[in-house]
Amino acid sequence: MFGSCHYSCYWLRPGTPYPDDLGLLERCTADTIKRYRNHPSLIMYMAMNEADTKEEVYRMWRRHVLALDGTRWFIPSASFPSGRSDVPPWFLKDLPTG
């Protein structure tokens, strides 16, 4: 099984100046998905590991996963719901319990 956590937690958190080049991040996202979509393994896509990311980055990631490899399981983050009450509404629909 291969797990792909697309985005590191902290440099894409709300309030940070990153990414400087969202277009580059988007091209890398599509490239990663294309590279693994035909791999003969179990693959799970995860946008981030321990924290939430910026909404525009998550929406871009989700759009590409669904468009380029809609056959694999994906989850927004490994850290949810973990008792959090401040989960963004745009994020809730994709949680395993959402």
C-alpha positions as CSV (number, residue, x, y, z in Angstrom):
1,M,0.0,0.0,0.0
2,F,1.2,3.5,-0.8
3,G,0.0,6.5,1.1
4,S,0.5,9.9,-0.5
5,C,0.2,12.9,1.8
6,H,0.2,15.7,-0.8
7,Y,0.8,18.6,1.4
8,S,2.9,19.1,4.4
9,C,0.9,20.5,7.2
10,Y,2.5,23.7,8.3
11,W,3.7,25.5,5.2
12,L,0.2,25.5,3.7
13,R,-1.7,26.4,6.9
14,P,-4.1,29.4,6.8
15,G,-2.2,32.6,7.6
16,T,1.1,31.6,6.0
17,P,2.4,33.3,2.9
18,Y,2.8,29.9,1.1
19,P,2.5,28.6,-1.5
20,D,4.1,31.4,-3.4
21,D,3.2,29.7,-6.7
22,L,-0.2,28.0,-6.6
23,G,0.1,27.1,-10.3
24,L,3.3,25.2,-9.6
25,L,1.7,23.4,-6.7
26,E,-1.3,22.5,-8.9
27,R,1.0,21.1,-11.7
28,C,2.9,19.0,-9.1
29,T,-0.4,17.7,-7.7
30,A,-1.6,16.6,-11.1
31,D,1.8,15.0,-11.9
32,T,1.8,13.0,-8.6
33,I,-1.7,11.7,-9.2
34,K,-0.9,10.7,-12.8
35,R,2.2,9.0,-11.6
36,Y,0.4,6.8,-9.2
37,R,-3.0,6.3,-10.7
38,N,-2.0,3.2,-12.7
39,H,0.3,1.8,-10.1
40,P,-0.5,-1.8,-9.2
41,S,-0.8,-1.1,-5.5
42,L,-3.4,0.1,-3.0
43,I,-3.2,3.9,-3.0
44,M,-4.8,6.3,-0.7
45,Y,-4.6,10.1,-1.2
46,M,-4.5,12.4,1.8
47,A,-4.2,16.2,1.5
48,M,-2.5,16.7,4.8
49,N,-1.4,14.8,7.8
50,E,-1.7,16.7,11.1
51,A,-3.5,20.0,10.4
52,D,-5.8,21.7,7.9
53,T,-4.6,23.5,4.8
54,K,-5.9,26.5,3.0
55,E,-9.3,26.1,1.4
56,E,-8.1,26.9,-2.1
57,V,-5.3,24.4,-1.9
58,Y,-7.6,21.7,-0.6
59,R,-10.3,22.3,-3.2
60,M,-7.6,22.2,-6.0
61,W,-6.3,18.9,-4.6
62,R,-9.7,17.4,-4.3
63,R,-10.7,18.5,-7.9
64,H,-7.6,16.8,-9.3
65,V,-7.9,13.6,-7.4
66,L,-11.6,13.2,-8.5
67,A,-10.8,14.1,-12.1
68,L,-7.6,12.1,-12.6
69,D,-8.0,9.1,-10.3
70,G,-11.5,8.8,-9.0
71,T,-11.1,5.1,-8.3
72,R,-8.9,5.5,-5.2
73,W,-9.9,6.3,-1.6
74,F,-9.0,9.8,-0.4
75,I,-9.4,11.5,2.9
76,P,-8.8,15.2,3.8
77,S,-6.5,14.6,6.8
78,A,-5.3,12.0,9.2
79,S,-6.0,14.3,12.2
80,F,-9.7,14.6,11.9
81,P,-12.1,14.6,13.6
82,S,-10.0,14.1,16.8
83,G,-12.6,15.9,18.9
84,R,-12.2,19.2,17.1
85,S,-15.1,21.6,17.0
86,D,-13.5,24.1,14.6
87,V,-13.5,22.0,11.5
88,P,-14.2,24.2,8.4
89,P,-17.6,23.6,6.8
90,W,-16.0,23.1,3.3
91,F,-14.0,20.3,4.8
92,L,-16.7,18.3,6.6
93,K,-18.3,16.7,3.6
94,D,-15.2,14.7,2.9
95,L,-14.4,13.4,6.3
96,P,-15.0,9.7,6.8
97,T,-17.8,10.5,9.2
98,G,-19.1,13.5,7.3
